[in-house]
Each structure stands twice: as C-alpha cells, then as structure tokens.
Amino acid sequence: MGKAGIENRVNQLKSGEAPFNASLRLGGLYDSRVGAASSVRTGGQDDTALAATLGAGYQFQTDGRLGFRSDYIVYTDFYQDYDEYNVVDQTVSVEPQYEIGENFLFSLPVTYNYVLEDYETDSDRYSVLPTITYYISQLNQAVAVNGIFAALNDRDDISTDEDGDSAGVGAAYMFSLMKNCLVRASVDYLKTEYDARLVDYMTGSISRDHREDKTTSANLDIQYNFTSNLGIFTSYTYIYADSNVEVYDYDRNIIGAGFLLRY
C-alpha cells in the first residue's frame, strides 16, 4: 500500500518526464509460509517460486495544479511444490491528483483488484487510498503517507463467507543510495473485519463474533540500474498477522531478486 506509486508520483512533481511508463520484473523468490492468507493448512509450508510483475501507466497532461493518472499492474508466481497457491493478481487504478505546493502532491487512487488462485477466481477488492507525497527535491528523496479503505468480495468456492471491510494506514520512503541505486522502504497496517464468524471455522469456538485480522507488513526494495532501461532488484517483505481465528496467526518472510526492464 504505502510504497505503491511513490516513484511515479515523484516523476509527476519533476519536469520533463514522459507521460507513459512501463516495467517488467522477472526473478525468483523464497516464501516462508506459502498461502498463509488463504488457507488454514500452511504451517511450515516454505517454497521457492518464479515470479513476474508487469506494470504500465499513463500520466495525463493537464493544466495547472490538477493531474490524473491511470495504471495497470499484474503479478503472477509459479511455486515449485505448492503450485495450488499460484496467483494471478491484477490491479487497475485511476488517480486524481492535486499539487498542493511545488513539492507536495495529494492524490486519491481508486483501485480494483482481481485475484486468481490456482487459476480459479479467488476474490476481488475495491480500494480508496488517499495519499500525500512530499518530494525533497534538493536531496532527491520522497516520503508518502496514505490511508486505505477497502471492500473485499470473496469469490472462491469455500463455504465460509469471507467478504470483509478493511481500513488502515501506510507510509513509504524513497531515496537514492548512489547514482544508479534506488531504495524504497515502506510499512503498512491493515485491519479487516470479515462477515464470517468464529464459529464458522470449525475450530472448536462457539463464538459468533466476526473474524478480525490485524496485519502489519514491512518492505525493503532495492534496485540498481545499469542503464535507463535495464537493472536488477532485490526485495524483502515481512508480514505479521494477528487474528482472532488462531489458525490465521502467522509470520511470513518473502525474499525476491531478479531483473528489471523499464520503458
């Protein structure tokens, strides 16, 4: 959440940037707990995978302080052992923008997210993420703070009704470690209340309270550019989930690395 789009928003605050951009990340990852967010049977399920992320966006040219951007991002992975948790995750967003000052940008991304798991429909989500980005031009650094409000529609064939509503906050920081090395760090907190109740999970609980998850995640992403179009990246993500359904409590570590193509 917090890291999403910070580089594109900084480019909007700079002058002379091309309106269209696209990127492809291709590499491998290690996941310490595959499928943790979607299955109660994930204890000790670690695996490696090939993964790819394709993104494309267009910054519409407008006059004055108003701006508008649209993006499409698709992520897919291919696990070696637990391929039943392979996902295809697509996100479309539209983003009205307003330049508060020379280096301040307020934006309101509205996103639609559609997820396939094991190549079958899993869920979709509508989100609104009010965001303020501050670009420290003299240091070529940026900070972004965002909120998130989302509605989740559970569409898999599991009988438990896991539709839900989420709210949270996030923050991101981007800076150049050296001339050709870009670093992005972010942290996010999300609280989700599901329509499903504790008794629905057949874990011995007779409570009719709703399932509630509190998820904290942190991400560090480093990319080194050989040219303006070619680079390499490495990333680390830590996720901690605290749920009142005990089987959905987990710690998860995801480490990735690979090649980056940009246009």
FENSUL-V674287 format. One record per residue. N is the residue number from 0. OMEGA is omega as a letter, one per 20 degrees, with the letter a starting at -180 (none if undefined). Layout:
((N:OMEGA) (N:OMEGA))
//
This chain:
((0:a) (1:a) (2:a) (3:r) (4:a) (5:r) (6:r) (7:a) (8:r) (9:r) (10:r) (11:r) (12:r) (13:r) (14:r) (15:r) (16:r) (17:a) (18:a) (19:r) (20:r) (21:r) (22:r) (23:r) (24:a) (25:a) (26:a) (27:r) (28:r) (29:a) (30:a) (31:a) (32:a) (33:r) (34:a) (35:a) (36:a) (37:a) (38:r) (39:a) (40:a) (41:r) (42:r) (43:r) (44:r) (45:a) (46:r) (47:a) (48:r) (49:a) (50:r) (51:r) (52:r) (53:r) (54:r) (55:a) (56:r) (57:r) (58:a) (59:a) (60:r) (61:r) (62:r) (63:a) (64:a) (65:r) (66:r) (67:a) (68:r) (69:a) (70:r) (71:r) (72:r) (73:r) (74:r) (75:r) (76:a) (77:a) (78:a) (79:a) (80:a) (81:a) (82:r) (83:r) (84:r) (85:a) (86:r) (87:a) (88:a) (89:r) (90:r) (91:a) (92:r) (93:a) (94:r) (95:a) (96:r) (97:r) (98:a) (99:r) (100:a) (101:a) (102:r) (103:r) (104:r) (105:r) (106:a) (107:r) (108:r) (109:a) (110:r) (111:a) (112:a) (113:a) (114:r) (115:r) (116:a) (117:r) (118:r) (119:a) (120:a) (121:a) (122:r) (123:a) (124:r) (125:a) (126:r) (127:a) (128:r) (129:a) (130:r) (131:r) (132:r) (133:a) (134:r) (135:a) (136:a) (137:r) (138:a) (139:r) (140:r) (141:r) (142:r) (143:r) (144:a) (145:r) (146:r) (147:r) (148:a) (149:r) (150:a) (151:r) (152:a) (153:a) (154:r) (155:a) (156:r) (157:a) (158:a) (159:a) (160:a) (161:r) (162:a) (163:r) (164:a) (165:r) (166:a) (167:r) (168:r) (169:r) (170:r) (171:r) (172:a) (173:r) (174:r) (175:r) (176:r) (177:a) (178:a) (179:a) (180:a) (181:a) (182:r) (183:r) (184:a) (185:r) (186:a) (187:r) (188:a) (189:r) (190:a) (191:r) (192:a) (193:r) (194:a) (195:r) (196:a) (197:a) (198:a) (199:a) (200:r) (201:r) (202:a) (203:r) (204:r) (205:a) (206:r) (207:r) (208:r) (209:r) (210:a) (211:r) (212:r) (213:a) (214:r) (215:r) (216:r) (217:a) (218:r) (219:a) (220:a) (221:r) (222:r) (223:a) (224:r) (225:r) (226:r) (227:a) (228:a) (229:r) (230:r) (231:r) (232:r) (233:a) (234:r) (235:r) (236:r) (237:a) (238:r) (239:a) (240:r) (241:a) (242:r) (243:r) (244:a) (245:a) (246:r) (247:r) (248:r) (249:r) (250:a) (251:r) (252:r) (253:a) (254:a) (255:r) (256:r) (257:a) (258:a) (259:r) (260:a) (261:r) (262:none))
//
